[in-house]
Each structure stands twice: as structure tokens, then as C-alpha cells.
């Protein structure tokens, strides 16, 4: 039996909800709340990823507006510009390794330089659960599983 190793393309959510850099930050916040999402890619008019706006970004802006009456402005003024991404063909092992480092809770999925989807921790959990169900229940040792994935027999 060969285990199927999912790729980003198979586990991502698509189409992806996104915001534009010139959208008002409060409008973006309302859209995230309405969609029950914790962040979204920021995509320019050419379809290129230019950042991500997250709950952390929004909290900082909205708190400053509420407590200090500071102006808010467009998403571009408040988004995170350094964005970790994955390619559509990246496999579950690479993706889980990125999430394991704990730096992000969502990963835009790129294909041909364009955002084609997004992977959240929830998408990863579902894919890992599918992989766990596919494992041979007789094999409970890590080395047995790795040997199976590599198509080798375990000498132990």
C-alpha cells in the first residue's frame, strides 16, 4: 500500500478571501469578522501578494484608534509585509515544518507567482488526520512508518 502524501494544492482553501492594499483597515476588519477568519492575504491589482493582514495587525490599529484617536488609513499602512508562503506543489512535510516553528497561522499558496489558496492550521490538521487514518495500524513505530514511506524494509 502506498500512502498518499498531500500537497498544498490538495489541502488549501480556495478561492482565497483577500483584501487590497488600499482597502480601509476598518472595512478589512469587518470583512474578517464576518467571514470568521483570522487574517487574509493582501493582493494588489496585478494579483501579486504584497502582505498579510492579521488579527494582530488589526488589534494594534483598532486599539490605537479607540484609545488615542489616531487615524487608521489603508491596509497597506498596517499589514505585515514579510510573508512566509508555500508553493502549490509543496508537500505536507514541508508545510507542517513551517507551522511547527510557530511563526504563522496561515500560509498563502502560490502558483506562478499568484495566490491560488491559503492553508491554515485547521487545513493542516485535517490533512494530517487523513494521513494518520491511511497508516497501517500494525505499524506504530516511527522507523516502520518512515521505512514504509521510503519503500524500504525496516531491519529492526
VEXDREN-2710 file (C-alpha; in Angstrom, 1 decimal):
% VEXDREN-2710
k/r/px/py/pz
1/UNK/0.0/0.0/0.0
2/UNK/1.4/3.4/-1.0
3/UNK/0.5/6.3/1.2
4/UNK/-0.7/9.4/-0.5
5/UNK/1.3/12.5/0.6
6/UNK/-0.9/15.6/0.1
7/UNK/0.4/18.8/-1.4
8/UNK/-0.6/22.4/-0.7
9/UNK/-2.9/22.3/-3.7
10/UNK/-4.9/19.4/-2.2
11/UNK/-5.2/20.8/1.4
12/UNK/-5.6/24.5/0.7
13/UNK/-8.8/26.6/0.9
14/UNK/-9.7/28.2/-2.4
15/UNK/-10.7/30.6/-3.7
16/UNK/-9.0/32.6/-1.0
17/UNK/-10.5/35.7/0.6
18/UNK/-8.2/38.6/0.3
19/UNK/-8.1/42.3/0.7
20/UNK/-6.5/45.1/-1.3
21/UNK/-3.7/47.4/-0.1
22/UNK/-5.9/50.5/-0.5
23/UNK/-8.9/49.0/1.4
24/UNK/-9.8/50.8/4.6
25/UNK/-8.4/48.9/7.6
26/UNK/-11.7/49.1/9.4
27/UNK/-13.5/47.7/6.4
28/UNK/-10.9/44.9/6.2
29/UNK/-11.5/44.1/9.9
30/UNK/-15.3/43.9/9.4
31/UNK/-14.8/41.5/6.5
32/UNK/-12.5/39.3/8.5
33/UNK/-15.0/39.2/11.4
34/UNK/-17.9/38.5/9.0
35/UNK/-16.0/35.6/7.4
36/UNK/-14.7/34.2/10.7
37/UNK/-11.1/34.3/9.5
38/UNK/-8.1/35.4/11.5
39/UNK/-6.2/37.1/8.6
40/UNK/-6.0/37.4/4.9
41/UNK/-3.5/37.9/2.1
42/UNK/-3.2/41.4/0.7
43/UNK/-3.2/41.3/-3.0
44/UNK/-2.5/44.2/-5.4
45/UNK/-4.4/44.9/-8.6
46/UNK/-2.0/42.7/-10.6
47/UNK/-2.7/39.8/-8.4
48/UNK/0.6/39.9/-6.6
49/UNK/0.9/39.1/-2.9
50/UNK/2.1/42.3/-1.1
51/UNK/1.5/41.3/2.5
52/UNK/-0.9/39.8/5.0
53/UNK/-3.3/41.5/7.4
54/UNK/-3.8/39.6/10.6
55/UNK/-5.8/39.9/13.8
56/UNK/-2.6/41.1/15.5
57/UNK/-2.3/43.9/12.9
58/UNK/-5.9/44.8/13.3
59/UNK/-5.8/44.8/17.1
60/UNK/-2.9/47.2/17.1
61/UNK/-4.6/49.6/14.8
62/UNK/-8.1/49.5/16.3
63/UNK/-6.7/49.9/19.8
64/UNK/-4.8/53.0/18.8
65/UNK/-7.9/54.4/17.1
66/UNK/-10.1/53.6/20.1
67/UNK/-7.8/54.8/22.9
68/UNK/-5.8/57.5/21.3
69/UNK/-8.0/58.7/18.4
70/UNK/-5.2/58.0/16.0
71/UNK/-6.0/57.9/12.3
72/UNK/-6.3/54.5/10.7
73/UNK/-5.8/54.5/7.0
74/UNK/-5.5/51.8/4.3
75/UNK/-4.5/48.2/4.9
76/UNK/-1.1/48.9/3.2
77/UNK/-0.1/51.1/6.2
78/UNK/-0.7/48.3/8.7
79/UNK/-0.1/45.0/7.0
80/UNK/2.7/42.6/7.6
81/UNK/5.0/42.8/4.5
82/UNK/7.3/39.8/5.2
83/UNK/5.1/36.9/4.4
84/UNK/6.0/33.2/4.5
85/UNK/4.4/31.3/1.6
86/UNK/4.4/27.8/0.1
87/UNK/4.2/26.6/-3.5
88/UNK/1.1/24.7/-4.6
89/UNK/3.3/21.5/-5.0
90/UNK/4.9/21.7/-1.6
91/UNK/4.1/18.6/0.5
92/UNK/2.6/18.1/3.9
93/UNK/6.0/17.6/5.5
94/UNK/7.4/21.0/4.4
95/UNK/4.1/22.7/5.3
96/UNK/3.9/21.1/8.8
97/UNK/7.6/22.1/9.4
98/UNK/6.8/25.7/8.8
99/UNK/3.7/25.7/11.1
100/UNK/5.8/23.8/13.7
101/UNK/8.1/26.7/14.0
102/UNK/5.1/28.7/15.3
103/UNK/5.7/31.9/13.3
104/UNK/2.5/31.9/11.3
105/UNK/-1.1/30.6/11.5
106/UNK/-1.7/30.8/7.8
107/UNK/0.3/30.3/4.6
108/UNK/-0.6/31.8/1.2
109/UNK/-0.2/29.2/-1.5
110/UNK/1.5/30.5/-4.7
111/UNK/1.5/29.1/-8.2
112/UNK/3.1/31.1/-11.0
113/UNK/3.6/34.0/-8.5
114/UNK/-0.1/34.4/-7.8
115/UNK/-2.1/33.4/-4.7
116/UNK/-4.2/30.4/-5.5
117/UNK/-5.2/29.5/-2.0
118/UNK/-4.4/29.6/1.7
119/UNK/-3.5/26.9/4.2
120/UNK/-4.4/27.4/7.9
121/UNK/-3.5/25.2/10.8
122/UNK/-7.0/23.7/10.5
123/UNK/-6.3/22.7/6.9
124/UNK/-3.1/21.1/8.1
125/UNK/-4.8/19.3/10.9
126/UNK/-7.4/17.8/8.5
127/UNK/-4.7/16.6/6.1
128/UNK/-2.6/15.1/9.0
129/UNK/-5.7/13.3/10.2
130/UNK/-6.3/11.9/6.7
131/UNK/-2.6/10.7/6.7
132/UNK/-2.9/9.1/10.1
133/UNK/-6.0/7.2/9.0
134/UNK/-4.2/5.9/6.0
135/UNK/-1.3/4.4/8.0
136/UNK/-1.1/0.7/8.6
137/UNK/-2.4/0.2/12.2
138/UNK/0.1/-2.6/12.7
139/UNK/3.0/-0.1/12.3
140/UNK/3.2/2.1/15.4
141/UNK/6.9/2.8/15.3
142/UNK/8.3/5.9/13.6
143/UNK/11.0/3.9/11.9
144/UNK/8.4/1.5/10.5
145/UNK/6.4/4.4/9.1
146/UNK/9.5/6.1/7.6
147/UNK/10.6/2.8/6.0
148/UNK/7.2/2.3/4.6
149/UNK/7.1/5.9/3.1
150/UNK/10.5/5.4/1.6
151/UNK/9.6/1.9/0.2
152/UNK/12.2/0.1/2.3
153/UNK/12.0/-2.7/4.8
154/UNK/13.0/-1.9/8.4
155/UNK/16.0/-4.0/9.5
156/UNK/14.8/-4.0/13.2
END
